[in-house]
Amino acid sequence: MQDHLLLVDDDANLLKLLEIRLEAEGFVVITASSAEEALQLLRNHQVDLVITDLRMEGADGLELFTQIRHFYPGLQVIIMSAQGTIPEAVSATQMGVFEFLTKPIDKAALMESIRSALKQSGASQAEVFEGWREHVVTRSPNMERILNQVRQVASSDVSILVTGPSGSGKELLARAVHEADKDRHGPIVAVNCGALPEQLLESELFGHVKGAFTGAVSEHQGLFRAAHEGTLFLDEIGDMPMPVQVKLLRALQERRIRPVGSTKSETVDVRIISATNRDLEQDMREGLFREDLFYRLNVINFHLPSLAERQEDIPLLVNHFLHSTEAYKMGKVSSFAPAALDVMIHAPWPGNVRQLQNVVQRTAALATTPVIPESLVRDALTVEDRYLPSLSQARLQFEHDYLVKVLRLTSGSVADAALLAQRNRTDFYKLLKRHKIQPEKFKNSKV
């Protein structure tokens, strides 16, 4: 696909010369003789990069840049000037201008700047995608291929397994599948199969009747029934306990579920999408995952690439995450410096999209200038690389989540929750106090 460049200069001869040179390099070039004309062209054309003169009649190149940054925040701008001074160049780059070139323009320097800028041109103009895929931010050919396949299979009832590294966006893809299926009118509901102990996970999936076990003070619908005529997303399916795997396989085979403690089965119409970052085939060989369940779940497989394998998406994602921060909404930050964006494009990102989002949020919160500098990004990446929660921190987080879950299951009854957790009531109250959890907030709660 050819890149589209917008050239802006009130010198008609130079404009024509640059147009010829850049078209010879394979670019699609459109031209404007003023900032006002350039903005009009941007409203009606797809543009990947703007190259503008600094001194022009009417609005100058910096004013044009300011307008572009406001209306097309991911679009990179290169400024040229015959009268440019070092202070002006410094000021322009601090504002977020990608490059400041002095005339006469050196062809090699111009081409190097253009190629570098195009790598960072995240979202020159917001692309309008169909609603079902609006949350999957990408221009990666690999991801586009996957999304095309999603469109093809969305209307079928086949089970889908989404694989890929942690933080690569597996739940977002599952939601895209659900949204693309126009025949299903139920909701999509999700559960993390590795976050709950066996008894709670079984109850969460299939529901339970009142009195089914200690602490079951009322009937619980379960996610299969909650997702009727919709989609059930089973995240971290590789961590599902073996006894629950057996019940899940039976439910998929029979299209019926039986709540815990019930003698009656119920028909359910649910599409299953599961996800894992584990090697399920290796788990099958080691006896950790049922082979028959694997083939039931893996009718269609979508394998998501790591963020390092889709570098072209990084500028898009950076702008997407930046625009959702409070600092951006309040006008405290406007963009990342080109050098900062370049660091992010070439970072390894072991935590994938989730880690990128953390870095954007952290740097936006700590920035003291509208254009977030390279140094802040490097500091954030160092913090991310070094961060690992201690065992006690991880245990406290699990303990908090577990307490919330049992209180929801028991509608806020501390006595029943303590029984379900197999702890005496005094100890249970101490745990609630430690985590500052108020049980009354869970009265009559639905799970």
N, C-alpha and C positions, 0 to 999 in steps of 0.2 A: 504494500500500500504506500502510495507517494505521500510525502509530508507537504503540507500547505503552509506557505510563508506569506506574510503580509509585509510589504515594504512601504515605508512612509518617508517621503522627502519632498520638499518644495523645489528642489533642483531637478528639473525634468531630464536633463542630460544624464546626471548621475543615476537617477532612478531607472532610466532605460538600460544603462550599462550594467547595473547590478541585476536587473531583471534577466538580461541575456545570460550573464554569468551563472546565475543560480538555476535557471532553466536548463542550461547545459549540464549542470550537476545532477539533474533528475528531479528537481523540486517543482511543485506547482506554485506559481507566483502570482499574487494579485497585488496591485499597487494603489497607493493613495497619495495625494499631494498635500494633505493637511490632516491634522489630528481629528477634525470634525468628520472628514470623509472616511478616515480609518475606522472610527467608531461605528459609522453607518454600515461599512462593509462587514465589521465583526458581527453585527446583528443578523446578517443575512448569509454569512459564509462560515464553513468550518475552517478554523485557522489553528495551526499547531505552534506557531512562533511569530512574534512581531519584531521587525528590525526597523528602527525609526531614527531619524535625524533629531539632534537636540534642539538646534535653533531653527524655528519655522515661523512663518507669519501666523498670527493667531495663537492658539494654544501651542506650547512647545512640547518637546519629547517627554519631559518629566511630568507635565500635566496629563499627557496622554497615558503615560505609565500609571499615574494615580487612578485614572478612570478605569483602565484595564484591570488593575489590582482589585478594584471594587466590584466590577461586574463579572470579570473572568479570572478569579483568584489563582487558578493553576496555570495560567498562560504566561510563559516566560517572555521577557522583553530584552532585546539588545539595543543599546543606544549608541549612535555614531555622532561625532562632533569634530568640526575643523578647528573650533576655538576652545575646545575642552581644556580645563585646568585640572590639576591633581585634586584640589579640594572638591571640585564638582564630581569627579569620578568617585572619590571616596564617599561623598554624600549619596550619590546614585546607588552605589552598591549597598550602602547601609540601609537604604530604603527598600532594597530587594531586587533592584535591576540586575539581570543576570550578568551582563558584561558591558563595559564602557570602552568603545573603540575609537581611536582618533583617525581622522582622515589625513592623507589619502589611505584608504582601507587596504591593508595587506590581505590578499586573497586567501593565503594559507591560514592566517590568524582568524579570518572571518569564518572559513569552513570549519575550523576546529571549534570555534565558539558555537556555531549553529548545531553541530552534531552533539556537543555536550548539552546545550540547552534543550534540544529535542528529547534527550533522555529524561529530563526533568519536567517536561511540559505535561503536568498531570491531568488537567481537565480544562483545556482551552475554552471550551464552552460546554455547559452541562449536557451530557448525552441523555436523551430521554429513552428509557427502556420500558418495556412492558412491566406492569405492576408486579407480576409474579417474581421478577428477578431484580427488583429495584434495590434490594439490600446487598446484592452480590456485586461489589465494586471491582470491576476488572476490565482490562482490554487485552489480557493474555490470550493468545491463540489456543493454548491448552485448556484454559478455563472456558473459553467460548465454545470449544468442541464439547466439553462436558455439558454446558448449558443447552446446547442444541440437542444433545441426547436426552436431557431432562424434559425438554419440550415434547420429544417424541414418545417418551414412556409415561408421561404424567397422567394420561387418561386411562391407563391400564391399572389393574389391581396388583401387579407383581410386587413382591417384596424387594426392597433395595437396601444394599449394604454400602455405607459410605466409609471409606478408609482414608487414612492420611495421618500425618504427624499432628501432635497435640497443638491446638491453637490455629489450625489451618482453615477453620470455618465450616466444619462438618454440619453443625446445627443450622447454619444459615442456608446451606445447600438443601438440607432436609425441608426447611420451610419454603424454599423456592419450589421444590417438587410439589409440596402440598398446595401452594398458591396457584401453580400452573394447572392443577387438576380442577377443571370447572364442573365436573360431575359430582364432586364430593362437597357436601354442604355442612358437614360437622367440623369441629375444631381440630387443631393440631395440639396434642398434649405431649409433654416430654418428661422423661424420668432418667436420672443418672443411676444406672444399675450398680455402680460401684460405691455409691454413697450411703447405701442402706444395708443393714444386716438382713439375713435371709428372711426371717419372719415378717419384718416390716416391708421388705420389697415384695413379697408374695401378696400381702394385704394391699399394698399400694397398687399393684397391677390388677389383681382380680377382685379386690373388695373383700369385705367380710360381713357376716351377719352379727347381730348383737349377741354377745356372750360367746363368740367363737373362741376367744382366749382371754386370759386375764387382762383386764384393761379395755376390752372391747365393749364399751358401755352403750354404743349405738351402732347402727348399720353404717358401713362405709361403701360408697359406690364403686370405687376403684377406677383406674385409668382406662381400662379396656371399655368399660361402659361409658365413661366420660368422653371417649374419643369415637363413639358410635357414629358411623357414616363420615368419619374424618380420618385423621392420621395419628398413630401412636409412634413417637420417636423414642427409641431405646438407645440412649447414649451410653458409651462405655460397656457395650454388650459383652465384651470379653471378660468383664469382671463379674458377670452374673453367676451366683452360686449354682452348682450342679442340680440340686433338687428343684430350683425355680426354672432352670433350663428344661427339665422334664415337663413341667406344667405348661411352659410357654409352647413347647413343641406340640403338645396335645391341643392347645388352644388354636394353634395355626392349622393343624390338620383337620380339626372338627369345626372350626369357626364358631366354637362355643366355649364359654368359660364357666367355671363353678366357683363362686366366692368361698373364701375360707370359712369353714363351719357349716356350709349349706349342703343340702342333699339334692338341690336342683341346679341344672345347667341352663344357661341363657345364650341365645344366639347373638353374636356381635358381628357387625360389618365394619371392619377396621383395616386400614392400610398400614403395614408395618415398614418403617424405615429405621434401620439400626446403624450404629456408628462405632468405630473403635480405632485406636492407634496401635493396637496389638497385632501380632502375626497370628491370626486364628488358625491357620493351617499348621503352624508349629504347636499351638496349644492343643489342637486335635491329636497330633502325634504323641503329645505328653499326657493325654487323657484329661486335659483341663476344660475342653470344650467338646460338646457332642457333635459328631460328624453329621448326623441326620438333621440337627438343628441348623448347622452351618449351611447346608444346601437348601434348606427352606428359606433362610434369610438372604442368601447370596444369589438370588435369581438375576438381579442386575447389580453390577458393582461400579461405583464411581470412586476413583482414587484421586484425591486432591493433592496437588503438588505443594511442596514447601514454599514459603515466601521467597527464599533464595532462588527458586526455580522459576519465579514469575516476577523478576525485577521490574519489568515494565509497569507493574501494578503499584509499585511503591509510591510514586508521586500522587497517583489517584487516591490511594488509601490515606496518605498523609494529609491531603487536603480535606478528605471526607471526615477524618477524625478531628482535625484541627477545627473545622467549622462547627463541630458539636460541643466544643469546650466552652466553658463559661467565659474564659479569658477572651476568646474570639467574639463571642456574642456581646460582651461588654466593651469591645473595641480596644482592649489592652494589647492584643497581638493581631497581626494581619497575615503573616506568612513566615516561612522559613528562609533563611539566607541560602543562596544557591550552594555555597560550600557545605552548609548543614544538610541540605537535601542530598547532595552528592555522597556524604558520609552514610546516610541512611540507605541510599540505593546500593551501596557496596558492602554494607554490614552483613554478617552471616545469619542473623535472626534465628537462633535455635528455638526461640519461643514462638516463631512465626507471626501471624497477623495479630494475635493477642499481645505479644511483646511489643510490636510496633505501636499498637494503640496505647500501651502503657507509657512508652517513651514520648509520644506526642502529647499525651495528657500531662505528663510530668514537666516537660519543657515549657509547655504553654503556661502552666501554673507558676513556674519559677522565673519566666522571662521578665526582664525589666525594660526591654525595648520592643517596639512593635514587630520588628523583624527578628525572629529567634536565631541566635548565632550558632555557629558550628561548635564552639566550646561547650555550650549547654547540652547539645546533642551527644557529644563525646562523653561528657560526665554522666549523662543518663544511661548511656550504653554500658559504661563501666559499672554503675550501680546495678543494672539489670543482670550483668554477667556474674556479679559477685553475690547476688541475693539468693539465699536458700533459707526457707524458714527452719528454725530449730525444731527438734523433735517435740519440745514442750509447746511451741507455738502451733505446730500442726495438730497436736493432740487437743489443745484448747479449742481450735477451730472445729474439729470433728465433734468434740463434746457439746459445743454450742449448737451445732446443726442437729445433733441427735436429740438434744433436749427439746428443741423447737418441734421436731418431727413427732415425738411421743405426745407432747402437749396438744398438737393438732389432732392426732388420732384419738385422744381422750377428751377432746373439747375443753381443755384447760383444767381437767380434774387432776390435782396433784397426787391424790391417793392412788388413782388408777394408773397415772403415768409412772409413779414410783414402782407399782407392782409390775407393770410392763417392762420397766428397766431393771427389775430385780434388785432394787435398792430400798432401804428403809426410808420412811417419809422424812425423817430428820436430815439424813444425808442428802436426799433429793432436794430439800429446801436450801441446803447449803450450796449445792451446785447451781440452783437457780439464782441465788444471791450473788455467787461469784461471777456469773455471766450477765447479771442485771436483767434477767428475763422475768417479766410479770405474767404469771399464768392466767390472770383474769382477761388478758387480751385475746386468749384463745377460746373463750366461752362461745359455744355454738359455732365454732369454726368449721369450715368445709375443707376437705383435702382433695 
